[in-house]
């Protein structure tokens, strides 16, 4: 394996970093809002699924009467 000097490595890292297309502030805000919305939707879904499963299990096992 060829040895690369730390200076050369840092130059290459900097060159690669310049190639990255960074999101705008607006894109970041929109993506953040979308993540919060999806978390809320997933939370409601799993809450409902959990309640349905709980009701089914208590009905089948006859618990809580």
C-alpha positions in Angstrom: 0.0 0.0 0.0 1.5 3.3 -1.1 2.2 5.9 1.7 0.6 9.3 1.2 1.8 12.3 3.2 -0.6 14.0 5.6 -0.3 17.2 3.5 -1.3 15.4 0.3 -4.2 13.7 2.1 -5.5 17.0 3.4 -5.3 18.5 -0.1 -7.3 15.6 -1.5 -9.9 15.9 1.2 -10.3 19.6 0.5 -10.6 19.0 -3.2 -13.3 16.3 -2.6 -15.1 18.6 -0.2 -15.3 21.3 -2.8 -17.2 18.9 -5.2 -20.0 18.4 -2.7 -23.3 20.2 -3.5 -24.6 21.5 -0.2 -28.3 22.0 0.3 -29.7 25.5 0.6 -31.3 26.8 3.8 -34.7 26.4 2.2 -34.1 22.8 1.2 -32.8 22.0 4.7 -35.9 23.6 6.3 -38.3 21.7 3.9 -36.6 18.4 4.6 -36.7 19.0 8.3 -40.4 19.7 8.3 -41.0 16.6 6.2 -39.1 14.5 8.7 -41.2 15.8 11.6 -44.4 15.2 9.6 -43.3 11.6 8.8 -42.4 11.0 12.5 -45.9 12.2 13.5 -47.6 10.0 11.0 -45.5 7.0 12.0 -46.3 7.7 15.7 -50.0 7.8 15.1 -49.9 4.6 12.9 -48.0 2.6 15.5 -50.2 3.9 18.3 -53.3 2.7 16.4 -51.6 -0.6 15.5 -50.6 -1.2 19.1 -54.2 -0.5 20.3 -55.7 -2.8 17.8 -53.2 -5.6 18.7 -53.9 -5.0 22.4 -57.6 -5.3 21.9 -57.3 -8.4 19.8 -55.0 -10.1 22.4 -57.2 -9.2 25.4 -60.3 -10.4 23.5 -58.6 -13.7 22.5 -57.2 -14.3 26.0 -60.3 -13.0 27.9 -58.1 -10.7 30.0 -59.5 -7.7 31.7 -63.1 -8.7 32.3 
